[in-house]
Amino acid sequence: MGKFQAASCEIAGAFKVAAMDHPAKVALVFVSANYAEYLPEFCEILRVDGHIVDVIGCTASGWIEGATEFEGGSGCSILALHCDVGDPVALVGDAPKLPSTLLSDPAPNAAVILANPFVFDIDDWLKDWNKRFPGLPTMGGLASGGGEDDMCVFHNGKIVDAVVLPVIGQTTLIPVLSQGCRPIGEPFTVTRAEHNVLYALGNQSAYNALESAFQTLTEDQKSHARGNLFAGLAGNEYVDDFQSGDFLIKNIIGADPGSGAVVIGGIPRVGQTLQYQLRDRSIAIEDLDRAYDAAPAFNKRAFASLLFSCLGRGKQFFGDSGKDASRLADAVGGKPSAGFFCNGEIAPVRGLNALHGNTAAAAIWVKKIT
């Protein structure tokens, strides 16, 4: 495999990097919250005994290794990489949103970001990032694994607010996004909204539009819709016919028929297109297959993958564990893979990097075509 090498493992004891004949430039590590107090020692062991230059990672409610998903419990997964990456950039407190080390040559081909949702404003950061690097594939996830005191992001054992890994040179990332939702009802223009409260869509209340979308479902779909209706905010307005994958999926937090308001887990803009969405198992499985239809095109160039999967997926959603991880493993031909269950997933939609919910976002590491 030359200088493009990777190894992944799920820790239950000693650390080993198998099938790598070069020191790893970076390892991405996803750990259960009980590792947090031991991170300095843990990262030092990985760097010294594992011959790894930099270790970055975060806490996780569950972690992924290869085709297997571990939901809950104690442990971690590791993806060690020997490929073209820049130095990880830690973001802490009042540190610049776009450090100079990310703005100099060589310009990145892609990036990975891990962030602590309690201390880092990822939406604000992504706005700046998208302006500076339009169209640059950026993948990642928000730490999970407990409450505010339990979660963390780390770089070489030091706690940080977020960490960015530039992907440079002959390495790049191919993003794959599986949302498991399909649009229902009609797309509407947001005509009145305050913060995360929708009041009017087109010429009707947001609640009435939600009720109309619900009535388009079959009786069987209606019986399973509780907890599986979402709001989809268009990622790009220049689309003639909106389809699955064109939206940022946001939770519906509440709805009030009296005022006509619908509260969502995102900030809609007046003038933005919104369409309600239905999520269910069969749609999600179809979405997985569709998302990985391009697998033959990158299978031969892929040497690793990362999977950022929502806490709402996994066994509780699919009924079986490992649906997302095994489909990704098949798509990349069983190459080393790791990941975790996130509080939010970061991936591009039609070229715009954004924060998602209820999705599985895969970053396929490939040798760049020259």
N, C-alpha and C positions, 0 to 999 in steps of 0.2 A: 504493500500500500504506500510505500515511500514515506514522505514526510506527513502525509495525511493519515493520522492514526487516532484511534479512540478506544477506550475500554470503559465498560460500565460494570457496576456491581452493587449488590444490596448487602449492607454490612450486618453481620451477626458475629462479631468477633474481630479477627485481624483483618487489616486492609491489604489487598493484593491488586496490582495492576497487571492483568494478564495480556499477553500477545502484543506488548508494546516494547520496541527496542530503542526508543528515545525517551528522555524525560518529558513529562507532560508540561505544556506551557500553562495550562489552566485546568482546574477541576471545578465543576459545578456540583454543589453538594446540597442535598435537601434532607433535613433532620427533624425528628420529632422534638417537641419542646423541651423534653427532659435533658437534651444535649446542651441547652443554652449555657448553663453555668460552667461547662467544661470545654467551650469552644476554643479558647486559646490553646489548650493542650491538644485537643483533637486535631485542629488545623495544623499544629506544629508536627504532629505525627504523620499526617498526610503529606506535608511538604518534605519532611526529612526522609521518612521510610518509603514514601511513595514517589519521591523524586519529582515533585510538582512545584512549579515556580509560584503560582498564585492559586489560592483557594477562595472561591466566592460561593455564597449560598444563602439559604434562609430556612426558617422553621416551617414545618408543614404538618397538616392534620393527617396526611397520608402521602405516600411516595410511590414512585413508579420505577421499575427496573425491567428492561426488556419488554416482554409481553405480559408482565405480571403487575397488578396493582395491589398495593398494601394499604388498606384503609384502617387507620387507627393503630394503636399499639406503639411500641418503641422501636426505633431503627432509623435507617437512612438509606439513600441511594446516591451514587456518585457517577458522574460522567467525566472521565479524564481525557483531555484532548491534546494532541500534538499536531497543530495546524497553524495557519496564519491568523493570529488574533493580536490586537493591541493590548496595552496595559489596562487592566480594569481601573475604572474611575469611581472612587467612592464619593457619594454626595452626603454631606452632613451639615445640619443646621443652616447657617447662612451661606454655605458654599454656593458658588455660581451655578445657575441652572444648566449652563452649557460650558463646562470647564474648557480652558484653552487647549488642554491635551486632546480634546475630542475634535477640535476645530482645525488642527494643523494637518499637514500631509503625513502619511497618506490618508486620503479621505476614506471613511469606512464604506464597505459594501453592504453592511447590515449591522445590526446591534442586538444585544440581549440586555434586558433590564429586569432586576429584581428590586422590589420596593416594599417598605413597611407601610400598610395603609393607614396606620394610626398617626404617623409622624410625617408622611410625605404626600404632597398633593400631586398625584400622578396625572390628573386631568390637566392641571395647569402646566405641568412639565411637558406633557405631550403636545400641547398647543405650541409651545416654544420650539420643541424638537421638530415638529412637522414643518414649521416655517423655515428653520435652518436647514433641514435635510428632507425636502419634499420627495416623497416616493421611496425613501430609504426603508426597507423592510426591518421592522423592529418588533421583537418577540419577547415575551416574558410573563411574569406573574406577580401577584401580591401575596406576601407571606400569610400563612395561616398557622394553625396549631394551638389556638386558645385565645385568651383575651389580650388586652393591651400590654399587660406585664409579661406575657409569655412569648409573644412574637418578636422576631428580630431578623434583620438582614446582616450579613457579616462579610468581611474581607480580611483574609489571613488572620482570623480569630478576633478581629476588632469589630465591635458593633457599629453599624452605620445606618443612615436613613434609607439609602438606596445604593445600588452599584450598577454601573453600565459597563458592558464588555463590547468594545468595538470589534467587528469582524472585518479583516482587511486582506490585502494581497490576493492570493489565489484561492481564498476561501470565501464562500458566501452562504446565505441561508435561503431556502425556499419555504415560504410560509404556507401552511395548510390549515384551514379553519373549518371546524364542524360545529354547527350551532344546534342542530336537532329541532329546529323550528321551521314552520312554514307560515307565510302571511295568510290571514283570514280577513274577510270583509274587504273593504276598499281602502286604498291609501288616501290620507287626508293631509291638508296643509294645517300646521299649527297656527291658529289665529289669535289665541290668548293663552298665555302661560306665565306663571310667577315662580321663579326658582324651579323646584321639581314638581310643581302642581300644574296639571293641564286643566284648562277650563273650557276651551273651545277648539274644535277641529272643523275646519270649513265653516259651515253655517249652522252647526249643531253643537251641543255640549259634548265634552269628551266622554261622559258616561253614556249618553245615548249612542254614540258611535261604537263604544265597547259593547253595549247591549245588541246593537245591530250585527256586529261581527259575530257575537256568540250565537245569534239565531241562524247564521249560515251553516252551523255545524250539524252533523247527523246526531240522532239521539244517543248513539253509543259514544260519540266524541264528547257530547255535552256531559255525559255521566263521568267522564274522566278529565274534564277540563279544570276542575277545582285545583288551584295551585299550579296549573300549567298554562295559564294565559299570561302573555307578556306584551310589552310595548316595544315595537321596533322603530328606531330612529334611523332614517336614511343616512348612510355613510357618504353618499354622493348624490346630489340632486339631479345630475345630468344623466338620468336613466329613463328610458321611455317605458320600460315594462319591468317593474320591481319583482325580483325573485328571491328565493331563499339565498342567504349569503350577502344580500345587499344592505342589510340592516345591522345596527348595533342593538343587541337584545338587552332590554332593561326590565327588571322586576316591576310588577304592579304591586305597590305597597298597600294601597287602599282606594276605595271608590265611594262616592257619596251621591246617591240619586237625587237628593234634595238640592244640592248646589250644582250638580252636574260635573263635579271635579273628579279627576283621577290622579292619584299620587304615584309617581314612578321613581325608580332608583337611578335617575339620570337627570340631566338639565337640558330640556328641549329648548330650541330657539323658535321664536315666531318666524314663520316662513319655511320652517323645516318640514319635510314629509315624515309622517308617522303612519304606521300600519300595525294593527294588533296582530299577535302571533300565537300560534298553538304549538306546544311542545308535547310530543309523546314518543314512546319507545320505537314504534315502527318508522316514524318520520326520522328519528335520530339515526337509526340503522341505515336507512336509505341515504341520509345525509353523509354518513361515514363513507359509504361506497362511492358516492358522487365526489366527495372531497379528495379521495385517493385515486380517482380515475387516471390521473396523470402519472401515477407511480412508475410505469415503465420508462417514462421520459427521464426520470432522475435516479432510478434504481442503481444504475451502474456507476453514477458519480457520487452517490451518497456514501458517507463513511460514518455517520452518526446521526442521532436525532434527540431532540428534547420535546417533552410533552407537558403542556400546562393545561390541566384539566380542572373544571369547576368542581367545587365541593358538592354541588347538586347533581353530579353525574355518578359514575361508579355503580356499585351493586344496587344501591337504593333506587336508582332510576332504571337501569337496564334489567334488573333482576338477576344478573350474573356479573361477577367481577371480571375485569380485564377486557371489556369490549373495546374501549378506546386504545388501550396499549397494544393489544394483539393485532388490531387492524393496522396500526402504525408499523408494528414490527414486520407484518407481512409486506407492507408497501415498500419498506426499505431493505427487504431481504435479510432481516434478522441482524442488521448492524447494531452496534452498541447504542443503547438508549436509556435515558433516565428522565425523571420529571417529578411533579408533585401536584397535589390537589390544592387549588388556589382560592383566594378570596376575590379574585378578579383576574382575567386573562388579557394580555396585551398582544394585539396582532393587527395587521392592516386589513381594511375593507376597501376595495377599489382604490388602493394606493394611499389611503389615509390611516395612519396608525391610531388606534383607539383602545379604550378599556372596554372589555366585554364581560358579560355574565352568562352562566349556563352554557359555556362553550368548551370545546377541546381545541387548543391551538398548538399545532406541531411546528417545530422549527427543524427542517431537514438540512443538515450540514453537508455541503457538496463542494467538490472541486470546481472552481469557476472555469467556464468555457472561455478560452482565449482565441 
